[in-house]
């Protein structure tokens, strides 16, 4: 019935994958990761050097459903690309086909390879100052998705790839759900229902909520954990999250933004995006942003004192000798 | 669409075989899914085998999980079962329309497959769904009941987001008499006003899983419990609030 692809099995590097319908060939380089609907491989297209990402589905229907979403998004994007030339054109789908592995037909699709590291890795390496800009770019992506009539659903740091100078891409569209339906996939920690803050119906506010918790997690994971899994489910509340944003020094400029996102008060994701931008600019222009406190080592203090004494005695000797 | 979701932690030991009961449920168009909950210890070879057999006979899935994985597991199972049921119906329809034997969705050319899956997604979201949760309340389940209740509330929250009408009902077994199956909650679409689900549960040693499945089949078919505590019939006024008529 369903071609279930054993989740633990994976294709060896050097395997050729040839499509049954379009006959394109792909050479497997390595496994990039696994989503809920399938495994993603880094591949080379044909004999060329061009890299792409190829996703093989565990289940034909689930993968097709994801492909349908991507097709709709691609159409929408072509339209908006024509309107604004500055938006970088990036085709979602390069190829959709089936691959015969032994007796089984497996479904796959090929998309552009997104280079970069996950949000956590990027922030750890480059520091919290990048939050404003990365958040802004991420919100732009979400606005685009919402305008096409979808929510991302499973927004989490693992699904956000960041490359040079904070360029952002969303990866794994398996959880994308049509607005008005139920959210297909979610992760408890970022889920509005888990925090007793609303339903699991797909509306733009669902993504904004997840976006807010996502940043609380990135900026202050330890305190977030104390509010989440360590609490009884009945007492988990959105107010605790608002309070986290309120008491975090780096989130001061964003305090009202977090409050509105967590309590679902934004009229549109467009509004949320432009408010975030304002907050990011305000926060960046302030000198009073928390100073990076560098601890002066004791030996340095000692040398300083010694040099003062040395200077004093030198002056004394010079003055005396005159 | 109708499903029974059995949550248990061991072997049945009284009455008719739960495998027979599950096969019967399937015959009536009810899919049976089974979750085994374990704390530290293992569920035992016998228990695991029985769980797998019940699910297989009932046309459903089986998983053995820790209490903290319960929420996620039962949601996944419920959703997957809906998708699979629709999958089977659609393939049957396709076979009739196209008059071929080989009508798996995978065999369709990409364009047609895309159209068929669109229809399936629509049905997955809009079809009516009833899930009867059947909880093993034998003594060893006691420490896990908190997690079970949380998982049930979480499932309801997810089902509420669907566009189609979604209802759940909750039962536990055994009741006061060892062959009794107690309804904790009649069909409902909302749990927000409902207090503790298992307040008056008495934990006992016996595990009559088979008879309990039969009771639930009976309930789903006739929307009532026959030959059980007469108090069962007075639930409409209480609007899903149990406790009052649970022994």
Interface residues (C-beta under 8 A of the other chain):
Chain A: X1 X2 X3 X21 X60 X61 X62 X64 X65 X67 X68 X71 X96 X97 X98 X105 X107 X180 X181 X182 X183 X188 X193 X194 X199 X200 X201 X202 X233
Chain B: X71 X72 X83 X84 X87 X88 X91 X104 X105 X106 X107 X109 X110 X113 X114 X117 X118 X120 X121 X125 X150 X153 X154 X157 X158 X160 X161 X162 X163
